[in-house]
Amino acid sequence: MRRVAGDNAGFTLLEFTVANAITMVVLAGTFQLLNMAFKVNSSIGEVMSTQQNIRVAMNTIARDITMAGTGLPDGGIAIPNGAGAVALTRPGAGGTLPTGDNVIPILSPGNSVVTVAGTATDVITVVSIDQESPAWTVTAVDPAGTQVSFAQDIRAVGTWQMAADTTVLVFSSPNGACFGVVTSVSATASQANFAAADVLNLNQPAAAAGNIKSLKNADGTYPPMSATRVNLITYYLNNSNPAHPRLMRAVNAQTPQVTVEDVDNLQFSYDLFDFDTNVSTSNQPSTTSPNQIRSVNIQLNGRSPAILSNTKDFYRFGLVSKVNIRNATFRNRYEGT
């Protein structure tokens, strides 16, 4: 019998080479699409993270500004003034804390204080009573006005505890109110010391007025007094690492905390009303009369930590907001830029 040749001779070398080339082209295209997808996905993550960080920062600033002046005595808190008085130090940002009328303003502007990437940025200090603070009862004050005794144990861990250099108090009495920064706590009694030259320059026992001694009665005795914790909060940009400037939140003399990184612009402007002239002005870069401030306009700009792979540039995002002082019922909607 004669054998018939079969059809299963397989691919020729040419056919295999062509098929392999086509497969490589398809795989290369697939890998390129996947790489592009990974880059886009990474960029989207950077964009969303940047937007979220700036929104969180704006909310934090707006919340503190909204609380400005909350709980402060009606007559204000006196600052050291008169003979022997020196300027106060702004928390965190350093430099002088501007004051007027011998009382602490609930808002203290600072125009063009820190330069970031060639742009002069602003600072602001907000003052309010700590809403979680207890009310300490003062039982005695030494003649120099630098040592105060309390009815409570100020060494016990918890709400009543005071800490050196970080606890800032407002002393209130029928004769007025003043600041005191705890510089040390006694180990044997419920006493705290308020020595001169604290980090904020709030303790000035040698000043003619605006200190603890100024709360005395005419006969040299002290009226009933209480003390409450107060917060002086400063927002500013830290440019110590120019590649990654940071928005800082400094409370009293505590170590400033990073709120958000990669913030390259912080601007405040103010809407004012002069009760003497009944004239209002808007978007003022600063003011020497903080008591005229009725609202604060905030501009906050940031960028992604790294250059995006798909655009070869930083992603930038900004927000603006207006906050009315001591009126939390109105706030402009945020606007992305």
Buried (B, 14 or more C-beta within 10 A) or exposed (E): EEEEEEEEEEEEEEEEEEEEEEEEEEEEEEEEEEEEEEBEEBBEEBBEBBBEBBBEBBEBBBEBBBBBBBBBBEEBBBBBBEEEBEEBBBBBBEEEBBBBEBBBBBBBBBBEBBEBEEBEBBBBBBBBBBEEBBEBBBBBBBEEBBBBBBEBEBBEEEEBEBBBBBBBBBBBBEBBBBBBBBBBBEEEBBBBBBBBEBBBBBBBBBBBBBBBBBBBEEEEEBEEBBBBBBBBBBBBBBBEEEEBBBBBBBBBBBEBEEBBBBBBBBBBBBBBBEEEEEEEEEEBEBBEEBBBBBBBBBBBBBBBBEBBBBEEEBBBBBBBBBBBBBEEEEBBEBEEE
